[in-house]
Amino acid sequence: MMPHALVFDLETQRSADDVGGWEYRHRMGLAVGVVYDLDRAEFRVYTERQADALISDLVHARLIVGFNLRRFDFDVLRAYADLDWNALPALDILECIHRRLGFRLKLDHLAQETLGERKSADGLQSLAWYKAGEIERVIEYCKQDVLLTKRLYDFGRQHGYLLYRDIQGRAVRLPVDFDEKLFSQQPR
């Protein structure tokens, strides 16, 4: 079976404040993980009980596309598997932006400027839904973030740039190279 390219995001059970700070991301707990399989055009949803299946999906991927994968999502998942997360074939859009600009931009900002779309909520709202037992709302929110990430990835691949507004409010083209060959692992 050929490894697939995936777009991935997760939501947590606890906030940075709940666990004593951002350096304890591994204590935040997986609420929901959502994968969009680019090759099959389908979603897969995982809860904490299915963390092993999610990690298997990621480990066997040809490419994992995400936003802040390396400094957040993978760190949260470190609590569930002892593996070299940095060795996974990941295209972290935020990492690409930070490398080029020297600062970070939010997913909502990039989506609004590049695609004319907004996030449906934020991580704190997702936490409130999780704590209220509204897991379906968390899943839908996570799916929407995965779709925004996918659309940014598609736009960047097609056009070679994303858009953002600088500190003076001017629209700026940010060149990107989302060529899969730069990030993916070769078929096994």
TAPE-V938527 format. One record per pair of residues at least 24 apart in sequence whose ideal C-beta (glycine too) atoms are under 10 Angstrom apart, sorted by sequence separation. I is the first residue (numbers start at 1). J is the second residue. D is the distance in Angstrom with one decimal. If there is no record, write none. Layout:
i: (I	I)
j: (J	J)
d: (D	D)
//
This chain:
i: (9	10	30	33	37	38	39	59	64	65	66	67	68	69	70	71	120	121	152	154	8	9	10	30	33	38	51	55	56	58	63	64	65	66	67	68	69	70	119	120	153	8	9	35	51	54	55	59	63	64	65	66	67	68	69	118	119	152	7	8	9	38	54	58	61	62	63	64	65	66	67	68	71	117	153	6	7	8	51	52	55	59	61	63	64	65	66	67	120	6	7	35	36	51	52	59	61	66	67	119	6	7	51	55	58	67	68	117	118	4	5	6	7	35	58	117	5	6	48	58	4	5	6	55	71	115	4	5	6	111	114	117	4	5	13	117	3	4	7	8	10	12	68	111	112	115	2	108	111	114	115	4	6	8	67	68	107	110	111	114	67	68	110	115	33	67	108	111	115	10	66	107	111	114	107	110	114	30	33	67	10	28	33	67	111	31	107	110	114	8	25	30	110	25	28	29	30	33	114	115	116	25	26	27	28	114	115	8	22	25	26	27	30	113	114	8	22	25	26	29	30	113	114	6	24	25	26	27	28	29	72	111	112	113	6	23	25	26	27	110	111	112	113	4	8	22	25	26	110	112	6	25	26	109	110	6	24	94	109	3	4	5	6	7	8	9	10	93	109	3	4	5	6	7	8	9	105	114	3	4	5	6	7	8	9	106	113	1	3	4	5	6	7	8	9	10	93	105	113	114	2	3	4	5	6	7	9	12	93	96	105	114	8	12	113	10	11	14	91	9	10	13	93	101	9	10	12	103	110	8	11	91	97	101	8	10	91	96	10	97	8	93	105	101	101	100	100	100	97	100	67	96	66	67	97	66	69	96	65	67	68	96	8	67	96	6	66	93	5	6	7	65	66	65	67	91	93	3	5	7	67	91	96	65	66	91	96	47	65	91	65	91	45	63	45	47	65	89	91	92	47	65	91	45	46	89	90	91	32	45	89	90	31	45	88	89	90	31	43	89	32	45	88	89	9	31	32	45	87	28	31	43	31	43	29	45	32	43	31	32	34	43	34	32	33	34	16	17	31	32	34	36	15	31	32	34	15	18	32	33	34	17	32	34	36	12	15	31	32	34	35	36	11	15	34	38	13	14	15	18	33	34	36	65	12	13	36	11	12	38	63	65	11	14	15	38	13	14	63	11	12	13	62	63	65	11	63	64	65	63	64	62	63	64	62	63	61	62	11	61	62	13	60	62	12	62	11	11	60	11	11	9	10	9	8	9	11	9	10	9	10	9	7	8	9	7	9	6	7	9	7	8	9	7	38	7	6	7	7	7	7	5	5	5	5	3	3	3	3	2	3	1	2	1)
j: (33	34	54	57	61	62	63	83	88	89	90	91	92	93	94	95	144	145	176	178	33	34	35	55	58	63	76	80	81	83	88	89	90	91	92	93	94	95	144	145	178	34	35	61	77	80	81	85	89	90	91	92	93	94	95	144	145	178	34	35	36	65	81	85	88	89	90	91	92	93	94	95	98	144	180	34	35	36	79	80	83	87	89	91	92	93	94	95	148	35	36	64	65	80	81	88	90	95	96	148	36	37	81	85	88	97	98	147	148	35	36	37	38	66	89	148	37	38	80	90	37	38	39	88	104	148	38	39	40	145	148	151	39	40	48	152	39	40	43	44	46	48	104	147	148	151	39	145	148	151	152	42	44	46	105	106	145	148	149	152	106	107	149	154	73	107	148	151	155	51	107	148	152	155	149	152	156	73	76	110	54	72	77	111	155	76	152	155	159	54	71	76	156	72	75	76	77	80	161	162	163	73	74	75	76	162	163	57	71	74	75	76	79	162	163	58	72	75	76	79	80	163	164	57	75	76	77	78	79	80	123	162	163	164	58	75	77	78	79	162	163	164	165	57	61	75	78	79	163	165	60	79	80	163	164	61	79	149	164	59	60	61	62	63	64	65	66	149	165	60	61	62	63	64	65	66	162	171	61	62	63	64	65	66	67	164	171	60	62	63	64	65	66	67	68	69	152	164	172	173	62	63	64	65	66	67	69	72	153	156	165	174	69	73	174	72	73	76	153	72	73	76	156	164	73	74	76	167	174	73	76	156	162	166	74	76	157	162	77	164	77	162	174	172	174	174	175	176	174	177	145	174	145	146	176	146	149	176	146	148	149	177	90	149	178	89	149	176	89	90	91	149	150	150	152	176	178	89	91	93	153	177	182	152	153	178	183	135	153	179	154	180	135	153	136	138	156	180	182	183	139	157	183	138	139	182	183	184	126	139	183	184	126	140	183	184	185	127	139	185	129	142	185	186	107	129	130	143	185	127	130	142	131	143	130	146	135	146	135	136	138	147	139	138	139	140	123	124	138	139	141	143	123	139	140	142	124	127	141	142	143	127	142	144	146	123	126	142	143	145	146	147	123	127	146	150	126	127	128	131	146	147	149	178	126	127	150	126	127	153	178	180	127	130	131	154	130	131	180	129	130	131	180	181	183	130	182	183	184	183	184	183	184	185	184	185	184	185	135	185	186	138	185	187	138	188	138	139	188	141	142	141	142	142	142	143	145	144	145	145	146	146	145	146	147	146	148	146	147	149	148	149	150	149	180	150	150	151	152	153	154	153	180	183	184	184	185	186	187	187	188	187	188	188)
d: (7.6	7.3	7.6	8.7	8.9	9.3	10.0	7.0	6.0	9.9	6.8	10.0	6.7	8.5	8.5	7.6	4.8	9.1	9.1	8.7	7.0	5.7	9.6	9.8	8.7	8.1	10.0	6.1	9.2	9.6	9.3	6.4	7.7	7.6	7.2	8.2	7.9	5.8	7.0	8.2	5.9	7.1	8.6	8.4	7.3	8.2	4.8	9.7	5.2	4.7	4.8	6.0	4.9	4.5	7.5	9.8	6.5	9.0	8.6	5.2	8.9	7.8	9.6	9.0	7.4	6.5	7.6	7.2	8.2	7.1	5.2	7.8	9.1	9.3	9.7	9.9	7.1	7.8	8.7	7.2	7.7	9.5	6.7	6.2	8.6	7.2	8.4	9.1	9.1	4.8	4.3	8.6	8.8	4.3	7.7	6.9	8.8	9.4	10.0	6.6	6.7	8.3	7.8	9.7	6.4	9.2	9.5	9.0	8.7	9.0	9.5	5.8	6.6	9.8	9.6	6.3	7.7	6.7	8.3	8.9	5.2	4.2	8.7	10.0	9.3	7.3	6.9	6.0	9.8	9.2	9.7	7.3	4.4	9.9	7.4	9.6	9.0	6.8	9.6	9.7	8.4	10.0	8.3	9.7	9.8	5.5	7.7	9.4	4.7	8.2	6.9	10.0	8.5	10.0	9.8	9.6	6.8	8.5	8.6	6.1	9.1	7.9	9.5	9.6	8.2	4.9	8.3	7.4	6.6	9.8	10.0	6.3	6.4	5.7	6.9	5.9	8.2	9.6	9.0	8.3	8.2	9.0	8.0	9.5	9.7	9.6	7.8	9.5	8.9	8.5	8.2	6.3	9.6	6.3	8.5	7.6	6.9	9.9	8.5	9.2	9.8	9.0	9.8	10.0	5.2	4.8	8.7	8.5	9.1	9.1	5.9	8.8	8.1	7.7	4.4	6.7	8.8	4.0	6.6	7.4	6.8	4.3	7.7	6.9	9.3	5.4	8.3	10.0	8.3	9.4	9.7	9.4	9.1	5.2	7.1	9.3	9.5	4.6	6.9	5.7	10.0	9.3	5.9	8.5	8.3	9.2	7.9	4.4	7.5	8.9	9.5	8.8	9.0	9.6	6.0	4.8	10.0	9.8	6.2	9.5	8.0	6.8	8.3	9.3	5.4	9.8	8.9	6.7	7.3	5.6	6.0	5.3	7.0	7.9	7.1	6.1	8.7	9.8	5.6	6.0	4.2	5.3	4.6	4.8	7.1	9.5	6.6	8.4	3.7	8.2	8.0	6.9	6.8	9.4	9.0	9.5	6.1	5.4	8.7	9.7	7.2	8.1	9.9	7.0	8.7	9.3	8.7	9.0	6.8	8.5	9.3	8.9	7.0	9.5	9.5	8.3	9.9	9.8	7.2	9.5	5.2	9.5	7.5	8.4	6.8	9.5	5.9	9.9	8.5	6.6	9.3	9.5	7.6	9.6	9.6	6.1	9.9	9.1	7.4	8.1	9.9	8.0	8.4	9.4	6.9	6.5	7.3	7.7	6.6	9.8	7.7	9.0	9.5	9.4	7.8	8.5	9.7	5.9	9.3	8.2	9.8	8.0	8.8	5.0	7.7	9.9	6.2	7.9	9.0	9.9	9.4	6.5	10.0	7.2	7.6	9.8	8.0	8.5	9.1	10.0	9.2	10.0	9.8	9.0	9.2	6.3	9.3	7.3	5.0	9.3	9.7	7.6	9.7	9.9	10.0	9.5	9.9	9.1	7.8	8.8	8.7	9.9	4.1	9.9	9.8	9.8	6.5	8.0	8.4	5.6	5.7	9.4	7.3	9.9	9.9	4.9	9.9	7.9	9.2	4.1	9.9	7.9	8.2	9.1	9.1	8.8	7.9	7.7	9.0	9.4	4.6	9.6	9.4	6.1	9.3	10.0	7.0	7.4	7.5	9.7	9.6	9.1	6.9	5.0	9.9	9.5	9.5	9.9	5.6	5.4	9.4	7.9	7.6	9.1	9.7	4.4	7.0	8.2	8.6	7.7	5.3	9.9	5.1	9.3	5.0	7.6	9.9	8.4	9.1	7.9	7.6	7.1	7.1	5.5	4.9	7.4	10.0	7.3	9.9	9.7	9.8	9.4	8.4	8.1	8.0	7.7	5.7	4.7	7.0	8.6	10.0	9.0	7.8	8.9	9.9	9.2	5.9	9.0	5.6	8.7	7.9	8.1	7.9	9.5	8.2	6.9	9.7	8.5	9.8	5.7	9.1	9.5	4.0	9.8	4.9	7.4	8.5	5.9	9.6	7.9	8.2	9.7	9.6	6.9	9.7	9.2	5.3	8.4	8.6	7.0	5.0	9.5	6.9	5.6	9.8	8.5	8.4	9.4	9.4	4.8	9.6	4.9	9.5	7.0	9.6	5.3	9.1	9.3	8.1	6.4	9.6	8.2	9.9	5.4	9.4	4.5	9.9	9.5	9.7	6.7	9.6	9.5	6.7	9.5	7.0	8.3	6.9	9.0	6.2	5.6	6.7	9.7	8.6	9.1)
//
